[in-house]
Amino acid sequence: MRLSYGWAVVGAGMVLSCLSMGSMFALAVYMPPMAADTGWSKTGISGAMTIDFLCMGLAAFFWGALSDRFGTRAVVLAGSILQGIGTVLASQASSLLEFQVYFGGVVGIAVGAFYAPLMATASGWFENNRSLAVALISAGMGAAPLIVAPTVRHLITVYDWRTAMLIVGIALWVLMIPAALLIRRPPVTLALTPAGGGGAPSDGYTMSAGRALRTPQFFAIALTHFFCCAAHSGPIFHMVSYAMVCGIGAMTAVTVYSVAGLSGLAGRLLLGVTADRVGVKPTLVVGLLVQAAAAGTYLFVGALGEFYALSVVFGIAYGGVMPLYAVLVRNYFGPHIMGTMFGGVSALASLGMALGPVAGGWVFDSFQSYNWLYVGSFGVGLGAVAIMLTFRPTRGAAQAARPLAA
């Protein structure tokens, strides 16, 4: 029964991550009608997304620490309430600055409450299938653009952007609060079990958060995640624009992005299952290599079929590696400080995500071409591989480094 309820926690986590991330990323859908209705610049409106990433990254560390102290249920419940408040207030904003504060600041802080705590809790519920469990929660995030964005577009068509955003804010309370109440702490016997299965907790699992945050292992994981996100965020954000530059129609270019998103969902499951069989680090290294190669390959594509094929490979790679960092943190630092540790890792990852879109826009504005974006993404992606190769387990966590049992 304990293990079976773990899947209920995973299901609730998928709902929370999908709605939280999806409602934030829906800003791209709100932006055109907002700009037309209010006269606010698109640069100013999209600036709220930059604030979202920065606030989400900074808040993730503190939310993670709070989840270690008070439990994940309290944290995601607070995040659900806060995100609804931010969204409702943003729908009534009378100035661009007010909108940026509510949708960028309040919503961004709220979204930071979900990823790290949910990953920490889900990983603690399973001795086996741990990578699959966190991959499914990550898949909830990946499904967000496919579920939330079309819903928001329909609401805007029927009503207007303000009413649509107000409805979404209320819906977040209605749907997320019950899901948050389903989250439970993992049983102590499972939370203390090393990833290899069996045996007593390793010495690494007695490490304090303060000590763990100063270890080379933490910096290796955090910097790898930062470089990984910096490598793929630019190509993802500018994927539609680059396809249009290559002569592909706007609506068709959007389908290229959708293919990458669907492939990302498949990649999360594929690499999650693979990591459970062969180990997290080797799976992550291979995924990062494929991601770097795919980013560089954008230099050589131009036809629609080539874009679709590359989107499949790129989507599997960047989607598949994302949940593996959580498993790596849990395996090597243990469940008792995972919220804090993965919160710190997620903070750097969010900064990497914020860097790519800005860098891509600057490259195109400066050179009227995206070539240097893909050259840079390829190089940064190889940097992520190099950093992960330096990762070595602490002596006490050696048992946790073993692959999970089938």
C-alpha positions as CSV (number, residue, x, y, z in Angstrom):
1,M,0.0,0.0,0.0
2,R,2.8,2.4,0.8
3,L,4.4,1.9,-2.6
4,S,1.0,2.1,-4.4
5,Y,0.3,5.4,-2.7
6,G,3.6,6.7,-4.1
7,W,2.0,6.6,-7.6
8,A,-0.9,8.7,-6.3
9,V,1.8,11.2,-5.1
10,V,3.3,11.1,-8.6
11,G,-0.1,11.7,-10.2
12,A,-0.8,14.7,-7.9
13,G,2.7,16.0,-8.7
14,M,2.0,15.8,-12.4
15,V,-1.2,17.8,-12.0
16,L,0.6,20.4,-9.9
17,S,3.6,20.8,-12.1
18,C,1.5,20.9,-15.3
19,L,-0.9,23.6,-14.1
20,S,1.8,25.7,-12.3
21,M,4.3,25.8,-15.1
22,G,1.6,25.9,-17.9
23,S,-0.2,28.9,-16.4
24,M,3.1,30.8,-16.2
25,F,4.2,29.9,-19.8
26,A,0.7,30.9,-21.0
27,L,2.0,34.5,-21.0
28,A,3.0,33.9,-24.6
29,V,-0.7,33.3,-25.4
30,Y,-1.9,36.4,-23.5
31,M,0.7,38.7,-24.9
32,P,-0.8,39.7,-28.3
33,P,-4.2,40.6,-27.0
34,M,-2.7,42.3,-23.9
35,A,-0.5,44.5,-26.1
36,A,-3.4,45.4,-28.4
37,D,-5.7,46.2,-25.4
38,T,-3.4,48.1,-23.1
39,G,-0.8,49.6,-25.4
40,W,2.0,48.0,-23.3
41,S,5.0,47.0,-25.3
42,K,5.7,43.3,-26.0
43,T,9.1,43.8,-24.6
44,G,7.6,45.0,-21.3
45,I,5.1,42.2,-21.2
46,S,7.6,39.5,-22.0
47,G,9.9,41.0,-19.4
48,A,7.5,39.5,-16.8
49,M,8.7,36.1,-18.0
50,T,12.3,37.1,-17.3
51,I,11.2,38.2,-13.8
52,D,9.4,34.8,-13.5
53,F,12.5,32.9,-14.1
54,L,14.7,35.0,-11.8
55,C,12.2,34.8,-8.9
56,M,11.5,31.2,-9.5
57,G,15.2,30.4,-9.4
58,L,15.8,32.4,-6.2
59,A,12.7,31.1,-4.5
60,A,13.3,27.4,-5.3
61,F,16.2,27.2,-2.9
62,F,14.1,28.6,0.0
63,W,11.0,26.5,-0.9
64,G,13.2,23.4,-1.0
65,A,14.6,24.2,2.5
66,L,11.1,24.8,3.8
67,S,10.0,21.4,2.4
68,D,12.8,19.7,4.3
69,R,11.6,21.3,7.5
70,F,7.8,21.4,7.2
71,G,7.1,18.9,4.5
72,T,6.2,19.1,0.8
73,R,2.4,19.3,1.3
74,A,2.6,22.6,3.2
75,V,5.0,24.1,0.6
76,V,3.0,23.1,-2.5
77,L,-0.3,24.1,-0.8
78,A,1.2,27.6,-0.1
79,G,2.5,27.8,-3.6
80,S,-0.9,26.9,-5.0
81,I,-2.6,29.6,-3.0
82,L,0.0,32.2,-3.9
83,Q,0.0,31.4,-7.6
84,G,-3.7,31.8,-7.7
85,I,-3.4,35.1,-5.9
86,G,-0.7,36.4,-8.3
87,T,-2.7,35.3,-11.4
88,V,-5.9,36.9,-10.2
89,L,-4.2,40.2,-9.3
90,A,-2.3,40.3,-12.6
91,S,-5.6,40.0,-14.5
92,Q,-6.7,43.3,-12.9
93,A,-3.4,45.1,-13.2
94,S,-3.8,48.7,-14.4
95,S,-0.2,49.4,-15.3
96,L,2.7,47.4,-16.8
97,L,4.7,47.7,-13.6
98,E,1.8,46.4,-11.6
99,F,1.5,43.4,-14.0
100,Q,5.2,42.7,-13.8
101,V,5.1,42.6,-10.0
102,Y,2.1,40.3,-9.9
103,F,2.7,38.0,-12.8
104,G,6.5,38.2,-12.7
105,G,7.2,38.5,-9.0
106,V,4.3,36.8,-7.2
107,V,3.7,34.0,-9.8
108,G,7.4,33.4,-10.2
109,I,8.0,33.0,-6.5
110,A,4.9,30.6,-6.3
111,V,6.1,28.4,-9.2
112,G,9.4,27.9,-7.4
113,A,7.5,26.0,-4.7
114,F,6.8,22.9,-6.9
115,Y,9.6,21.4,-8.9
116,A,12.3,20.8,-6.3
117,P,9.9,19.7,-3.4
118,L,7.8,17.5,-5.6
119,M,10.9,15.8,-7.1
120,A,12.3,15.3,-3.6
121,T,9.1,13.7,-2.3
122,A,8.4,11.5,-5.3
123,S,12.0,10.1,-5.2
124,G,11.5,9.2,-1.6
125,W,8.5,7.0,-2.3
126,F,10.4,4.4,-4.4
127,E,13.2,2.0,-3.9
128,N,12.8,0.9,-7.6
129,N,11.5,3.0,-10.5
130,R,12.8,6.1,-8.8
131,S,14.0,7.7,-12.1
132,L,10.7,6.9,-13.7
133,A,8.7,8.5,-10.9
134,V,10.5,11.8,-11.1
135,A,10.4,11.6,-14.9
136,L,6.6,11.4,-14.8
137,I,6.4,14.6,-12.7
138,S,8.8,16.3,-15.1
139,A,6.5,15.0,-17.9
140,G,3.7,16.9,-16.3
141,M,5.7,20.1,-16.8
142,G,6.4,19.1,-20.4
143,A,2.7,18.5,-21.1
144,A,1.8,22.0,-19.9
145,P,2.1,23.8,-23.2
146,L,-0.1,21.1,-24.8
147,I,-2.9,21.4,-22.2
148,V,-2.9,24.9,-20.7
149,A,-2.0,27.0,-23.7
150,P,-4.9,25.8,-25.9
151,T,-7.3,26.3,-23.0
152,V,-6.1,29.8,-22.4
153,R,-6.4,30.6,-26.2
154,H,-10.0,29.3,-26.2
155,L,-10.9,31.4,-23.1
156,I,-9.4,34.5,-24.7
157,T,-11.5,33.9,-27.9
158,V,-14.7,33.5,-25.9
159,Y,-14.1,36.4,-23.4
160,D,-11.0,38.6,-23.3
161,W,-7.5,38.3,-21.8
162,R,-8.4,39.7,-18.5
163,T,-11.4,37.4,-18.0
164,A,-9.4,34.5,-19.2
165,M,-6.6,35.2,-16.8
166,L,-9.1,35.6,-13.9
167,I,-10.7,32.3,-14.8
168,V,-7.3,30.6,-14.9
169,G,-6.4,32.0,-11.5
170,I,-9.6,30.7,-9.9
171,A,-9.1,27.4,-11.6
172,L,-5.7,27.1,-10.1
173,W,-7.2,27.2,-6.6
174,V,-10.0,24.8,-7.5
175,L,-7.6,22.2,-9.1
176,M,-4.3,22.6,-7.4
177,I,-5.3,22.9,-3.7
178,P,-7.0,19.4,-3.7
179,A,-4.0,18.0,-5.5
180,A,-1.6,19.5,-3.0
181,L,-3.6,17.9,-0.1
182,L,-2.8,14.5,-1.7
183,I,0.9,14.9,-1.2
184,R,2.3,12.9,1.7
185,R,5.8,12.4,3.1
186,P,7.4,9.1,2.0
187,P,7.5,6.3,4.7
188,V,10.7,6.6,6.8
189,T,11.8,3.1,5.8
190,L,11.7,4.0,2.1
191,A,13.2,7.5,2.6
192,L,16.2,6.1,4.3
193,T,16.9,3.3,1.8
194,P,19.9,3.9,-0.6
195,A,19.2,3.8,-4.3
196,G,20.9,0.4,-4.6
197,G,18.2,-1.2,-2.4
198,G,18.8,-2.8,0.9
199,G,21.3,-2.1,3.6
200,A,21.6,0.8,6.1
201,P,21.8,4.5,5.0
202,S,25.2,5.5,3.8
203,D,27.5,8.0,5.5
204,G,26.6,10.4,2.7
205,Y,23.0,10.5,4.0
206,T,24.1,11.9,7.3
207,M,25.6,15.0,5.7
208,S,24.2,18.4,6.8
209,A,22.9,20.7,4.1
210,G,25.5,23.3,5.0
211,R,28.3,20.9,4.4
212,A,26.7,19.3,1.3
213,L,26.3,22.8,-0.3
214,R,30.1,23.2,-0.1
215,T,31.0,19.8,-1.7
216,P,32.5,19.4,-5.2
217,Q,29.6,17.0,-6.0
218,F,27.0,19.7,-5.4
219,F,28.8,22.2,-7.6
220,A,29.3,19.6,-10.4
221,I,25.5,18.8,-10.5
222,A,24.4,22.5,-10.2
223,L,26.9,23.7,-12.8
224,T,26.0,20.9,-15.2
225,H,22.3,21.7,-14.9
226,F,23.1,25.4,-15.5
227,F,25.1,24.7,-18.6
228,C,22.5,22.2,-19.8
229,C,19.6,24.7,-19.5
230,A,21.7,27.5,-21.0
231,A,22.4,25.2,-24.0
232,H,18.9,24.2,-24.8
233,S,16.8,27.2,-23.7
234,G,17.9,29.4,-26.6
235,P,17.2,26.9,-29.4
236,I,13.9,26.0,-27.8
237,F,12.7,29.6,-27.4
238,H,13.8,30.6,-30.9
239,M,12.8,27.4,-32.6
240,V,9.7,28.8,-34.3
241,S,11.4,32.0,-35.3
242,Y,14.4,30.2,-36.8
243,A,12.0,27.9,-38.8
244,M,10.3,31.0,-40.2
245,V,13.7,32.5,-41.1
246,C,14.3,29.4,-43.1
247,G,11.1,30.0,-45.1
248,I,8.6,27.8,-43.2
249,G,5.2,29.2,-42.6
250,A,4.2,30.5,-39.2
251,M,1.6,27.8,-38.4
252,T,3.8,25.0,-39.7
253,A,6.7,26.4,-37.7
254,V,4.6,26.0,-34.5
255,T,4.1,22.3,-35.3
256,V,7.9,21.9,-35.3
257,Y,7.9,23.3,-31.7
258,S,5.0,21.0,-30.8
259,V,6.9,17.9,-32.1
260,A,9.8,18.9,-29.9
261,G,7.5,19.2,-26.9
262,L,5.9,15.8,-27.5
263,S,9.3,14.2,-28.0
264,G,10.4,15.8,-24.7
265,L,7.6,13.9,-23.0
266,A,8.8,10.6,-24.6
267,G,12.4,11.5,-23.7
268,R,11.6,11.9,-20.0
269,L,10.1,8.4,-19.8
270,L,12.7,6.8,-22.0
271,L,15.8,8.2,-20.2
272,G,14.0,7.7,-16.8
273,V,13.6,4.0,-17.5
274,T,17.1,3.7,-18.9
275,A,18.6,5.4,-15.8
276,D,16.8,2.9,-13.6
277,R,18.5,0.1,-15.5
278,V,22.0,1.3,-16.2
279,G,22.5,4.2,-13.8
280,V,21.9,7.9,-13.7
281,K,25.3,9.4,-14.5
282,P,26.0,7.4,-17.7
283,T,22.5,8.1,-18.9
284,L,22.8,11.8,-18.2
285,V,26.2,12.0,-19.9
286,V,24.9,10.4,-23.1
287,G,21.8,12.6,-23.1
288,L,23.9,15.7,-22.7
289,L,26.1,14.6,-25.6
290,V,23.0,14.1,-27.9
291,Q,21.6,17.4,-26.8
292,A,24.8,19.3,-27.7
293,A,25.1,17.5,-31.0
294,A,21.5,18.3,-31.8
295,A,21.9,22.0,-31.0
296,G,24.9,22.2,-33.3
297,T,23.0,20.4,-36.1
298,Y,20.5,23.3,-36.4
299,L,23.3,25.0,-38.4
300,F,22.7,22.5,-41.2
301,V,18.9,22.2,-41.4
302,G,16.5,24.2,-43.5
303,A,13.8,21.9,-45.0
304,L,10.6,21.1,-43.0
305,G,11.4,17.3,-42.9
306,E,14.8,18.0,-41.4
307,F,13.3,20.3,-38.8
308,Y,10.8,17.6,-37.7
309,A,13.5,14.9,-37.5
310,L,15.9,17.1,-35.5
311,S,13.0,18.2,-33.2
312,V,12.4,14.6,-32.3
313,V,16.1,14.0,-31.4
314,F,16.5,17.3,-29.7
315,G,13.2,17.0,-27.7
316,I,14.1,13.5,-26.5
317,A,17.5,14.7,-25.3
318,Y,16.6,17.9,-23.6
319,G,13.4,16.5,-22.1
320,G,15.0,13.3,-21.0
321,V,17.9,14.8,-19.1
322,M,15.9,17.2,-17.0
323,P,14.5,14.8,-14.3
324,L,17.8,12.9,-13.9
325,Y,19.4,15.7,-11.9
326,A,16.8,15.2,-9.1
327,V,17.6,11.5,-8.9
328,L,21.4,12.2,-8.8
329,V,20.9,14.7,-6.0
330,R,18.8,12.2,-4.0
331,N,21.2,9.3,-4.6
332,Y,24.3,11.1,-3.5
333,F,23.0,13.4,-0.7
334,G,20.0,11.5,0.6
335,P,16.3,12.4,1.2
336,H,16.7,14.4,4.5
337,I,18.2,17.4,2.7
338,M,17.1,16.8,-0.9
339,G,14.6,19.7,-0.9
340,T,17.4,22.1,0.0
341,M,20.0,20.6,-2.3
342,F,17.8,20.3,-5.3
343,G,16.4,23.7,-4.6
344,G,19.9,25.1,-5.0
345,V,20.5,23.1,-8.2
346,S,17.1,24.4,-9.6
347,A,18.1,28.0,-8.8
348,L,21.1,27.8,-11.1
349,A,19.1,25.9,-13.7
350,S,16.5,28.7,-13.8
351,L,19.3,31.2,-14.4
352,G,20.5,29.1,-17.3
353,M,17.0,29.0,-18.7
354,A,16.7,32.8,-18.5
355,L,20.0,33.2,-20.3
356,G,19.3,31.4,-23.5
357,P,16.3,33.4,-24.9
358,V,18.1,36.7,-24.2
359,A,21.3,35.5,-25.8
360,G,19.5,34.2,-28.9
361,G,17.7,37.5,-29.3
362,W,20.9,39.5,-29.0
363,V,22.7,37.2,-31.6
364,F,19.9,37.6,-34.1
365,D,19.6,41.4,-33.6
366,S,23.4,41.7,-34.0
367,F,24.0,39.4,-36.9
368,Q,20.6,38.9,-38.5
369,S,21.2,35.2,-38.2
370,Y,20.9,32.5,-35.5
371,N,24.2,30.7,-36.5
372,W,26.2,31.9,-33.5
373,L,23.4,30.9,-31.2
374,Y,23.7,27.3,-32.3
375,V,27.5,27.4,-32.2
376,G,27.3,28.7,-28.7
377,S,24.7,26.2,-27.6
378,F,26.9,23.4,-29.0
379,G,29.9,24.6,-27.0
380,V,27.9,25.2,-23.8
381,G,26.3,21.8,-24.2
382,L,29.8,20.2,-24.4
383,G,30.7,22.2,-21.3
384,A,27.8,20.5,-19.5
385,V,29.2,17.1,-20.5
386,A,32.7,18.0,-19.4
387,I,31.5,19.1,-15.9
388,M,29.3,16.0,-15.4
389,L,32.3,13.8,-16.2
390,T,34.1,15.4,-13.2
391,F,31.3,14.3,-10.9
392,R,32.5,11.6,-8.4
393,P,30.5,10.2,-5.5
394,T,31.6,10.7,-2.0
395,R,32.9,7.5,-0.4
396,G,29.9,7.2,1.9
397,A,27.5,7.5,-1.0
398,A,29.1,4.9,-3.1
399,Q,26.3,2.4,-2.6
400,A,23.8,5.0,-3.8
401,A,25.6,5.3,-7.1
402,R,24.6,1.9,-8.2
403,P,21.8,1.5,-10.7
404,L,18.4,0.6,-9.2
405,A,17.2,-2.9,-9.3
406,A,14.9,-3.8,-12.2
